[in-house]
Amino acid sequence: SPPSEEEESVFISNLENNCLDEPLKKISSKFIDEITNALRNSENQNKVQLIALLELIRDNERLCSERDNLIVPVEVKTRVEKTTGTVLRFMFPFRRPGTPACRQEGSCGFLLQYNENGGHVKIDLVTDDELYKDSGYHFHQDMITAEAIYWYVGWPGTTPEGRAVKVNDNTGWAWWWLPEVKDWTSQEFYVACNISK
């Protein structure tokens, strides 16, 4: 049965508390709109309740943001095996819109390092210039911060009717919103960079 208004209210309240305690990043209102539009065309039997819940999240300023995001696809992916676990490095080209032309050698960008150790995953923004050597990129400390970066994965799949769908997230919500799709595969890695003034 669909959740009651009281259950929805408790869920939203718990999300708010998590955002205050952790603190979790706010979700973009544009992203909520994308999911809502996908649900409207979905065969999901709970889509009315899910859309109502998403609208509650969208209208909550502790959970949702109108911030401007710049989507940046990964340019280079490298894998490094260490005794402590697997490290993946993702290079992203990035130059903040409206900044003066850069005169440094190579392209402006940033490196994210994905560390997996004992089932725990951590993604860090690399600020050590040594790790940028020989990459063709350089990092500007004043252009981007870890707090302004949100990690996404592109998950393409196919509905039972043969329609191609793609969900972009990092939460695994794709499984929940569109359970009829069984062939999800992670193919594309990218970030949303908050470039709000």
LUMZAKE-749627 format. One record per residue (C-alpha): residue in three letters; z, y negated, x negated. Coordinates in steps of 0.02 Angstrom, whole numbers, plus 50000, padded with zeros to 5 digits. Layout:
BEGIN
ALAZYX/...
***
This chain:
BEGIN
SER500005000050000/PRO499684982249940/PRO501144972649865/SER502184961749980/GLU502334942949955/GLU504084945849886/GLU503434958649759/GLU502044946549706/SER503334932649686/VAL504444943849577/PHE502934948849472/ILE502434930649442/SER504244926049403/ASN504354940249275/LEU502724934349195/GLU503414916649183/ASN505004923149100/ASN503974933248976/CYS502964917748932/LEU504554907948901/ASP505434921748803/GLU504044928748693/PRO503134915748701/LEU501484922548765/LYS499884912448763/LYS499304905048927/ILE497714912348998/SER496204901249024/SER495814896549204/LYS493974899749165/PHE494404917749117/ILE495364920049281/ASP493844913249374/GLU492714925949284/ILE493824940549335/THR493974933949513/ASN492084932549530/ALA491854950049459/LEU493114956849584/ARG492234948549731/ASN490694959249689/SER491734974749650/GLU491964990349753/ASN493824990049709/GLN494824993849867/ASN496234982249814/LYS495124967449771/VAL495834956049907/GLN497614958449841/LEU497054957049660/ILE496114940949693/ALA497644933749783/LEU498724938449634/LEU497504930749511/GLU497494914749613/LEU499404914149601/ILE499264915949412/ARG497904902649404/ASP498954890249503/ASN500484892749391/GLU500524880149248/ARG501684891349145/LEU500414905449149/CYS498724896949155/SER497894882849061/GLU496404871549090/ARG496194870048902/ASP494474869548824/ASN494044885448731/LEU492644888248608/ILE492104906448602/VAL491724912448425/PRO490944929648391/VAL491414939648237/GLU490184937448093/VAL490774950547968/LYS491954965347989/THR492684974447838/ARG493884989147829/VAL495194991047692/GLU496245006747675/LYS497985003647605/THR499475015147579/THR500375005647716/GLY498975008447844/THR497255002347894/VAL496784984047877/LEU495254976847964/ARG494654959447919/PHE493584949348039/MET492664933847978/PHE492274920448107/PRO491144905348077/PHE492034890048143/ARG491884871348129/ARG492854860948253/PRO491664850748362/GLY491664832348318/THR492294834448139/PRO491364826047996/ALA490084836047897/CYS490884847647769/ARG490354846147587/GLN491194861847523/GLU490184876747463/GLY489864890147593/SER490174889647780/CYS491734883947871/GLY492664898147954/PHE494234908547964/LEU494764926347933/LEU495844936848048/GLN496704952047976/TYR497104966648092/ASN498484977548022/GLU498904994448098/ASN500435003548034/GLY501365017548122/GLY500635013348292/HIS501074994848275/VAL499674981948272/LYS499774964248204/ILE498374951348194/ASP498614937048071/LEU497614921448029/VAL497274922247842/THR497674905947753/ASP497644912747573/ASP496104905347485/GLU495994920847373/LEU495464931647520/TYR494024919747558/LYS493264921147384/ASP491534929347382/SER491474929247574/GLY490294914347589/TYR491624905447693/HIS493064893547664/PHE494564889247772/HIS495144872047828/GLN497024871547864/ASP496804856547979/MET495414863848088/ILE496264878848169/THR497994886448188/ALA498544903948237/GLU499274896748399/ALA497534890548450/ILE496684907548430/TYR496584920848565/TRP495834937848522/TYR494574945948639/VAL493574962048643/GLY491954964548740/TRP492014980448845/PRO490324985548919/GLY490234999449047/THR489235006149194/THR489755007749376/PRO489435024049471/GLU487945015149553/GLY487185012149381/ARG487544993449369/ALA487974987049195/VAL489614977449186/LYS490534969049045/VAL492334963349038/ASN493014952548898/ASP494874954348866/ASN496194961148750/THR497404967648879/GLY496594983548944/TRP496504975349116/ALA494704981249129/TRP495354998649173/TRP496434991449312/TRP495214979049388/LEU493714990649388/PRO494395008549389/GLU492725015749449/VAL491965012249276/LYS492325027149163/ASP491235023749008/TRP492085008148934/THR491725005648749/SER492364991648638/GLN490854984148551/GLU491064965648519/PHE492514956248441/TYR492734937648462/VAL494044924248484/ALA494314909648600/CYS494854894348501/ASN495804880848592/ILE494934864548548/SER495824853648676/LYS496344836648612/
***
